[in-house]
Amino acid sequence: MASAALTALSPLDGRYREKVAKLSDQFSEFGLIRYRVRVEIEWLKALAGAGLAEINALSPATIKELDRVVQDFSIADGEAVKTIEARTNHDVKAIEYWLREKLSANPEIAGVTRFIHFACTSEDINNLCHALMLKDSRAQVLLPAIDSVIGRLADIAHATAEMPMLSRTHGQPATPSTLGKEMANVVHRLRRQRTRIENVSITAKINGAVGNYNAHLSAYPDFDWETLCRHFVERLGFEFNPYTTQIEPHDCIAELLDAYAGLNTVLLDLDRDIWGYISIGYFKQRVKEGEVGSSTMPHKVNPIDFENSEGNLGIANALLSHLSSKLPVSRWQRDLTDSTALRNMGVALGYSLLAYDACLRGLGKLEPDGKRLAADLDANWEVLAEPIQTVMKRYGVEDAYEQLKALTRGKGGINRDSLHHFIRGLSIPAAEKERLLNLTPGTYIGVAAQLAKKI
């Protein structure tokens, strides 16, 4: 392991670096600087194409050169920007100075470098960068990871659709289901949360120091700045927000982070349920060659993937919850508390990604134990009290519920024979009596199998 990983303060940059590295393209300091360079260049291109008197349209060759600055942006370029920032003590202004120097050899651009960052406040650039971070990470990293978990869970649901299992409500034996149906329940919940994440519209702005185009109009009072800015934001793939203070209010970021937290909560619920099913033997875990389960107990195969997933989801949701409640709140037209908080979006989403990876690995190790499931059902014939009393009610048998309650509630020793003895004494049609006699805990599953297969 590299010394940088060994000495990293955050486990995301140390122990788990390889598992969350995909997010560093969006949320690292380098990623933020590269997005700032992109936005500044796109703004310069937009101004050059707007028909303003003092800035001519750029040639195709110059536009290609500008695009290459973004495409070829390197670690060395990022370090050069940080060197300027050390002098200016301003991260966004450092981008402007670096671009002027970088593009000075092109005479076409050299004459209009004063239009880099023209009429912009830092938040005009930053809010678009954060929007790009969230859009790209959602599409390129997080939704694919979520889809892998959902897909694997759906495969388990289909494979175990007809495998009956004893349900437990309040921890007590209850109406049977199938293992596949219980997995399908989670698939359905996760898909709904995934859709919520995907459908959050990310808003952005580029309207100046307090959102009124003051500087824009001071230079070009007759120009339609709102239309240009709207088109600029929409071309980058975002919903234009026409009403802001100095900052875009971050309501959409809060909404998106809340959506991630909602999915994480469903996944945490799954982690705990799978942990429990492993504990009671409904699932076995495939053994990995060379892996150790305990430092002292050689027999153990611990459900560590689901435990890791649960722990990381807890950290993720604590951060997501704070960010979603803090970011929409800013004193008057601007304070800097959002700036510090926004830098931790990648941390919150990094722990989420880490949890998705752990859960997926755990799901890949699961093997249902049909014998254990069947034994649990056979040990709990009292769960058939529900269908028996329901049929009795249909045919007018008085005190049906009370009779079954007296027979089964809190009683040990309820088995096939004791229930069949009770059924044979019922005053119901012979065909219904026969149907009840043929019912077992393993066949009393309603449409669970069909529901699991449909997911």
C-alpha positions as CSV (number, residue, x, y, z in Angstrom):
1,M,0.0,0.0,0.0
2,A,1.3,3.4,-0.9
3,S,2.5,5.6,1.9
4,A,-0.1,8.3,0.9
5,A,-2.9,5.8,1.5
6,L,-1.4,4.7,4.8
7,T,-1.1,8.2,6.1
8,A,-4.5,9.5,4.8
9,L,-6.7,11.0,7.4
10,S,-9.9,9.9,5.7
11,P,-10.5,6.2,5.0
12,L,-12.0,7.2,1.7
13,D,-8.6,8.4,0.6
14,G,-6.8,5.6,2.4
15,R,-8.2,2.2,3.0
16,Y,-11.1,2.5,0.6
17,R,-9.4,4.7,-2.1
18,E,-9.8,2.1,-4.9
19,K,-13.4,1.6,-4.2
20,V,-14.4,5.2,-4.4
21,A,-11.8,6.5,-6.9
22,K,-14.4,7.1,-9.6
23,L,-15.9,9.9,-7.6
24,S,-12.6,11.8,-7.4
25,D,-13.1,12.8,-11.0
26,Q,-16.0,14.9,-9.9
27,F,-15.4,15.8,-6.2
28,S,-11.7,16.2,-5.7
29,E,-10.0,19.6,-5.6
30,F,-8.6,18.8,-9.0
31,G,-12.1,18.0,-10.3
32,L,-13.4,21.3,-8.9
33,I,-10.6,23.3,-10.6
34,R,-11.2,21.5,-13.9
35,Y,-14.9,22.2,-13.8
36,R,-14.2,25.9,-13.0
37,V,-11.9,26.1,-16.1
38,R,-14.6,24.5,-18.2
39,V,-17.3,27.0,-17.0
40,E,-15.0,30.0,-17.5
41,I,-14.2,28.9,-21.0
42,E,-17.8,28.2,-21.9
43,W,-18.8,31.6,-20.6
44,L,-16.0,33.3,-22.7
45,K,-17.3,31.4,-25.8
46,A,-20.9,32.4,-25.0
47,L,-19.9,36.1,-24.8
48,A,-17.9,35.9,-28.0
49,G,-21.0,34.5,-29.8
50,A,-23.4,37.0,-28.3
51,G,-22.8,39.8,-30.7
52,L,-21.3,42.2,-28.2
53,A,-19.5,45.1,-29.9
54,E,-16.1,44.7,-28.1
55,I,-15.7,40.9,-28.4
56,N,-15.7,39.3,-31.8
57,A,-16.8,35.8,-32.6
58,L,-14.0,33.3,-32.2
59,S,-12.6,31.3,-35.1
60,P,-13.2,27.5,-35.2
61,A,-9.5,27.0,-34.6
62,T,-9.5,29.1,-31.4
63,I,-12.7,27.4,-30.1
64,K,-10.9,24.1,-30.6
65,E,-7.9,25.4,-28.7
66,L,-10.2,26.5,-25.8
67,D,-11.9,23.1,-25.8
68,R,-8.5,21.4,-25.6
69,V,-7.6,23.4,-22.5
70,V,-10.5,21.6,-20.8
71,Q,-9.9,18.2,-22.4
72,D,-6.2,18.1,-21.7
73,F,-6.3,19.7,-18.2
74,S,-3.7,17.9,-16.2
75,I,-2.5,17.6,-12.6
76,A,0.3,19.9,-13.5
77,D,-2.2,22.5,-14.6
78,G,-4.1,22.1,-11.4
79,E,-0.9,22.6,-9.4
80,A,-0.2,25.8,-11.4
81,V,-3.7,27.1,-10.4
82,K,-3.0,26.3,-6.8
83,T,0.3,28.2,-6.9
84,I,-1.6,31.3,-8.1
85,E,-4.2,30.7,-5.4
86,A,-1.5,30.7,-2.8
87,R,-0.6,34.2,-3.9
88,T,-4.1,35.6,-4.4
89,N,-5.8,33.7,-1.5
90,H,-8.8,33.3,-3.9
91,D,-9.5,30.1,-5.6
92,V,-11.8,31.3,-8.4
93,K,-9.7,34.4,-9.2
94,A,-6.8,32.1,-9.6
95,I,-8.6,30.3,-12.5
96,E,-9.0,33.7,-14.2
97,Y,-5.3,34.5,-13.9
98,W,-4.2,31.1,-15.0
99,L,-6.4,31.2,-18.1
100,R,-5.1,34.6,-19.1
101,E,-1.6,33.3,-18.9
102,K,-2.5,29.9,-20.6
103,L,-4.2,31.6,-23.6
104,S,-1.8,34.6,-24.0
105,A,0.0,33.1,-27.0
106,N,-3.2,33.2,-29.0
107,P,-3.6,36.7,-30.4
108,E,-7.3,36.3,-31.0
109,I,-7.9,35.5,-27.3
110,A,-5.2,37.8,-26.0
111,G,-7.3,40.8,-27.1
112,V,-10.3,39.7,-25.2
113,T,-8.9,38.1,-22.0
114,R,-10.6,40.9,-20.0
115,F,-13.9,39.1,-20.8
116,I,-12.8,36.0,-18.9
117,H,-15.0,36.0,-15.8
118,F,-16.8,39.0,-17.2
119,A,-19.6,40.3,-14.9
120,C,-19.4,37.1,-12.8
121,T,-19.3,36.6,-9.1
122,S,-17.5,33.5,-7.8
123,E,-20.8,31.8,-7.1
124,D,-21.8,32.2,-10.8
125,I,-18.9,29.8,-11.5
126,N,-19.1,27.6,-8.4
127,N,-22.8,26.9,-8.6
128,L,-22.4,25.6,-12.1
129,C,-19.4,23.5,-11.1
130,H,-21.3,21.9,-8.2
131,A,-24.2,21.3,-10.6
132,L,-21.8,19.6,-13.0
133,M,-20.3,17.5,-10.2
134,L,-23.7,16.3,-9.1
135,K,-25.0,15.6,-12.7
136,D,-21.9,13.8,-13.8
137,S,-21.5,11.7,-10.6
138,R,-25.2,10.8,-10.7
139,A,-25.0,9.6,-14.3
140,Q,-21.5,8.1,-14.5
141,V,-21.0,6.6,-11.0
142,L,-23.8,6.5,-8.5
143,L,-26.8,5.4,-10.6
144,P,-24.8,2.6,-12.3
145,A,-23.7,1.4,-8.8
146,I,-27.3,1.5,-7.6
147,D,-28.4,-0.3,-10.7
148,S,-25.9,-3.1,-10.0
149,V,-27.4,-3.6,-6.5
150,I,-31.0,-3.5,-7.7
151,G,-30.1,-5.9,-10.6
152,R,-28.5,-8.4,-8.3
153,L,-31.3,-8.3,-5.8
154,A,-33.8,-8.8,-8.7
155,D,-31.9,-11.9,-9.8
156,I,-32.2,-13.3,-6.2
157,A,-35.9,-12.5,-6.2
158,H,-36.5,-14.4,-9.4
159,A,-34.3,-17.3,-8.4
160,T,-36.0,-17.7,-5.0
161,A,-39.5,-16.7,-6.1
162,E,-41.0,-20.1,-5.2
163,M,-39.0,-20.8,-2.1
164,P,-41.4,-20.5,0.9
165,M,-40.2,-18.9,4.1
166,L,-41.7,-18.2,7.5
167,S,-42.4,-14.5,7.9
168,R,-41.8,-12.8,11.2
169,T,-43.9,-9.8,12.4
170,H,-42.8,-8.4,15.7
171,G,-40.2,-11.1,15.6
172,Q,-42.8,-13.8,16.0
173,P,-43.8,-16.5,13.5
174,A,-46.3,-15.1,11.0
175,T,-48.0,-15.7,7.7
176,P,-45.6,-17.3,5.2
177,S,-44.1,-15.6,2.2
178,T,-41.4,-16.6,-0.2
179,L,-37.8,-15.6,0.0
180,G,-38.0,-14.1,-3.5
181,K,-41.1,-12.0,-2.6
182,E,-39.3,-10.5,0.3
183,M,-36.4,-9.6,-1.9
184,A,-38.8,-8.2,-4.5
185,N,-40.3,-5.9,-1.9
186,V,-36.8,-4.2,-1.6
187,V,-36.3,-4.1,-5.3
188,H,-39.6,-2.2,-5.7
189,R,-38.6,0.3,-3.0
190,L,-35.1,0.8,-4.3
191,R,-36.4,1.4,-7.9
192,R,-38.8,4.0,-6.6
193,Q,-36.0,5.8,-4.7
194,R,-33.7,5.5,-7.8
195,T,-36.3,7.2,-9.9
196,R,-36.6,10.0,-7.3
197,I,-32.8,10.5,-7.6
198,E,-32.8,10.5,-11.3
199,N,-35.7,12.9,-11.6
200,V,-34.3,15.7,-9.4
201,S,-33.9,18.7,-11.7
202,I,-30.6,20.5,-10.9
203,T,-30.9,24.3,-11.1
204,A,-28.2,26.8,-11.8
205,K,-27.6,30.6,-12.3
206,I,-25.1,33.1,-13.8
207,N,-26.8,36.4,-12.9
208,G,-24.1,38.3,-11.0
209,A,-23.3,39.5,-7.5
210,V,-26.9,39.5,-6.1
211,G,-28.8,38.0,-8.9
212,N,-29.9,41.2,-10.7
213,Y,-27.4,41.5,-13.6
214,N,-26.2,44.8,-12.1
215,A,-22.7,44.5,-13.5
216,H,-23.9,43.1,-16.8
217,L,-26.2,46.1,-17.4
218,S,-23.7,48.6,-16.3
219,A,-21.5,47.6,-19.2
220,Y,-24.2,46.8,-21.8
221,P,-27.4,48.3,-20.7
222,D,-29.4,47.5,-23.8
223,F,-28.4,43.8,-24.0
224,D,-30.8,41.0,-23.1
225,W,-28.7,39.3,-20.4
226,E,-31.3,37.1,-18.9
227,T,-31.9,35.3,-22.2
228,L,-28.2,34.8,-22.8
229,C,-27.7,33.5,-19.2
230,R,-30.8,31.3,-19.4
231,H,-29.5,29.7,-22.7
232,F,-26.0,29.3,-21.2
233,V,-27.3,27.4,-18.1
234,E,-29.6,25.3,-20.2
235,R,-26.9,24.3,-22.7
236,L,-24.9,23.0,-19.7
237,G,-27.8,20.7,-19.0
238,F,-29.5,22.5,-16.1
239,E,-32.7,24.2,-15.2
240,F,-32.2,28.0,-15.1
241,N,-33.1,29.7,-11.8
242,P,-34.1,33.3,-12.5
243,Y,-34.5,34.2,-8.8
244,T,-31.4,34.1,-6.6
245,T,-29.4,36.1,-4.2
246,Q,-25.6,36.0,-4.7
247,I,-25.9,32.2,-4.4
248,E,-28.1,29.8,-6.1
249,P,-30.1,28.7,-3.1
250,H,-29.1,25.0,-3.2
251,D,-32.7,23.8,-2.8
252,C,-32.2,21.3,-5.6
253,I,-29.0,20.0,-4.1
254,A,-30.9,19.5,-0.8
255,E,-33.6,17.6,-2.7
256,L,-31.0,15.4,-4.5
257,L,-29.1,14.6,-1.3
258,D,-32.3,13.8,0.4
259,A,-33.2,11.4,-2.4
260,Y,-29.8,9.6,-2.0
261,A,-30.5,9.4,1.8
262,G,-33.9,7.9,1.1
263,L,-32.4,5.2,-1.1
264,N,-29.7,4.6,1.5
265,T,-32.3,4.1,4.2
266,V,-34.0,1.4,2.2
267,L,-30.6,-0.3,1.6
268,L,-29.7,-0.1,5.3
269,D,-33.0,-1.8,6.1
270,L,-32.1,-4.6,3.6
271,D,-28.6,-4.9,5.2
272,R,-30.1,-5.5,8.6
273,D,-32.7,-8.0,7.3
274,I,-30.1,-10.0,5.3
275,W,-27.9,-10.0,8.4
276,G,-30.8,-11.5,10.4
277,Y,-31.6,-14.1,7.7
278,I,-27.9,-15.2,7.7
279,S,-28.0,-15.4,11.5
280,I,-31.0,-17.8,11.5
281,G,-29.7,-19.8,8.6
282,Y,-32.0,-18.8,5.8
283,F,-28.9,-17.8,3.8
284,K,-25.4,-19.3,3.8
285,Q,-22.4,-17.3,2.5
286,R,-20.0,-18.7,0.0
287,V,-16.6,-19.0,1.5
288,K,-13.8,-17.1,-0.1
289,E,-10.5,-19.0,-0.2
290,G,-7.9,-17.7,2.3
291,E,-10.4,-15.4,4.0
292,V,-10.5,-15.3,7.9
293,G,-13.8,-14.8,9.7
294,S,-12.5,-14.4,13.2
295,S,-9.0,-14.1,14.8
296,T,-9.8,-16.8,17.3
297,M,-12.9,-18.8,16.0
298,P,-11.9,-20.6,12.8
299,H,-15.4,-21.7,12.0
300,K,-16.9,-18.3,11.6
301,V,-18.2,-16.8,8.3
302,N,-19.3,-13.4,9.4
303,P,-21.8,-11.2,7.4
304,I,-19.1,-8.5,7.2
305,D,-20.2,-7.0,3.8
306,F,-23.7,-6.2,5.1
307,E,-22.2,-4.8,8.3
308,N,-19.8,-2.6,6.4
309,S,-22.6,-1.5,4.2
310,E,-24.8,-0.6,7.2
311,G,-22.0,1.3,8.9
312,N,-21.1,3.3,5.8
313,L,-24.7,4.1,5.1
314,G,-25.0,5.5,8.6
315,I,-22.1,7.9,8.0
316,A,-23.3,8.8,4.6
317,N,-26.8,9.7,5.8
318,A,-25.5,11.7,8.7
319,L,-23.6,13.9,6.3
320,L,-26.4,13.9,3.7
321,S,-28.9,15.0,6.4
322,H,-26.7,17.8,7.6
323,L,-26.0,19.0,4.0
324,S,-29.6,18.9,2.9
325,S,-30.7,20.9,6.0
326,K,-27.8,23.4,6.0
327,L,-27.3,24.2,2.3
328,P,-30.6,26.0,1.7
329,V,-29.9,28.3,4.6
330,S,-27.8,31.5,4.0
331,R,-27.7,34.8,5.9
332,W,-29.2,37.6,3.8
333,Q,-27.7,37.7,0.3
334,R,-24.6,35.5,1.1
335,D,-22.5,33.9,3.7
336,L,-19.7,31.4,3.3
337,T,-21.0,28.5,5.4
338,D,-22.3,26.7,2.3
339,S,-18.8,26.8,0.7
340,T,-17.3,24.7,3.4
341,A,-20.3,22.3,3.4
342,L,-20.4,21.9,-0.4
343,R,-16.8,20.5,-0.3
344,N,-18.1,17.5,1.6
345,M,-20.7,16.4,-0.9
346,G,-18.2,14.0,-2.3
347,V,-17.5,12.6,1.2
348,A,-21.2,11.9,1.8
349,L,-21.6,10.3,-1.7
350,G,-18.3,8.5,-1.3
351,Y,-19.5,6.7,1.8
352,S,-22.7,5.9,-0.1
353,L,-20.8,4.4,-3.0
354,L,-18.7,2.4,-0.5
355,A,-21.9,1.0,1.0
356,Y,-23.3,0.1,-2.4
357,D,-20.1,-1.8,-3.2
358,A,-20.1,-3.7,0.1
359,C,-23.8,-4.7,-0.2
360,L,-23.3,-5.9,-3.8
361,R,-20.4,-8.1,-2.7
362,G,-22.5,-9.5,0.1
363,L,-25.4,-10.3,-2.2
364,G,-23.0,-12.1,-4.5
365,K,-22.0,-14.5,-1.7
366,L,-25.5,-15.5,-0.6
367,E,-26.9,-19.1,-1.0
368,P,-30.4,-19.8,0.3
369,D,-30.7,-22.8,2.5
370,G,-33.9,-24.5,1.4
371,K,-33.8,-27.2,4.2
372,R,-33.5,-24.6,6.9
373,L,-36.4,-22.6,5.5
374,A,-38.5,-25.7,5.2
375,A,-37.6,-26.8,8.8
376,D,-38.7,-23.4,10.2
377,L,-42.0,-23.6,8.4
378,D,-42.6,-27.2,9.6
379,A,-42.0,-26.1,13.2
380,N,-44.7,-23.5,13.0
381,W,-48.0,-25.0,11.9
382,E,-49.8,-22.4,14.1
383,V,-49.5,-19.9,11.3
384,L,-52.4,-21.7,9.6
385,A,-54.7,-20.4,12.2
386,E,-55.2,-17.4,9.9
387,P,-56.6,-19.3,6.9
388,I,-58.6,-21.7,9.0
389,Q,-60.5,-19.0,10.9
390,T,-61.0,-17.0,7.7
391,V,-62.7,-19.9,5.9
392,M,-64.8,-20.5,9.1
393,K,-66.0,-16.9,8.9
394,R,-67.0,-17.3,5.3
395,Y,-69.2,-20.2,6.1
396,G,-70.8,-18.6,9.2
397,V,-69.0,-20.5,12.0
398,E,-69.5,-18.5,15.1
399,D,-66.5,-17.2,17.1
400,A,-64.1,-18.4,14.5
401,Y,-61.3,-16.1,15.5
402,E,-61.8,-16.8,19.2
403,Q,-61.8,-20.6,18.6
404,L,-58.4,-20.4,16.8
405,K,-57.1,-18.0,19.4
406,A,-57.9,-20.5,22.2
407,L,-56.4,-23.3,20.2
408,T,-53.1,-21.7,19.2
409,R,-52.2,-18.4,21.0
410,G,-49.2,-18.9,23.2
411,K,-49.6,-22.7,23.0
412,G,-46.7,-25.0,22.3
413,G,-47.1,-28.3,20.5
414,I,-49.3,-27.0,17.7
415,N,-48.6,-29.3,14.7
416,R,-50.2,-30.9,11.7
417,D,-52.1,-33.5,13.6
418,S,-53.6,-31.0,16.2
419,L,-54.7,-28.7,13.4
420,H,-56.2,-31.5,11.3
421,H,-58.1,-32.8,14.3
422,F,-59.6,-29.3,14.7
423,I,-60.4,-29.0,10.9
424,R,-62.2,-32.3,10.8
425,G,-64.6,-31.2,13.5
426,L,-65.7,-28.0,11.6
427,S,-69.2,-27.5,10.1
428,I,-68.0,-26.4,6.7
429,P,-68.5,-27.9,3.2
430,A,-66.5,-31.1,2.7
431,A,-64.5,-29.6,-0.3
432,E,-63.4,-26.7,1.9
433,K,-62.5,-29.0,4.7
434,E,-60.4,-31.0,2.3
435,R,-58.7,-27.9,0.9
436,L,-57.7,-26.9,4.5
437,L,-56.4,-30.3,5.2
438,N,-54.1,-30.1,2.2
439,L,-52.7,-26.7,3.2
440,T,-49.3,-26.6,4.8
441,P,-47.2,-23.7,6.0
442,G,-45.1,-24.1,2.9
443,T,-48.0,-23.8,0.5
444,Y,-49.8,-21.0,2.3
445,I,-48.0,-18.3,0.4
446,G,-50.7,-16.5,-1.5
447,V,-49.4,-14.9,-4.7
448,A,-45.9,-14.3,-3.3
449,A,-44.2,-16.4,-6.1
450,Q,-46.0,-14.6,-8.9
451,L,-45.2,-11.2,-7.4
452,A,-41.5,-12.1,-7.1
453,K,-41.4,-13.3,-10.7
454,K,-43.0,-10.1,-12.0
455,I,-40.5,-7.7,-10.3
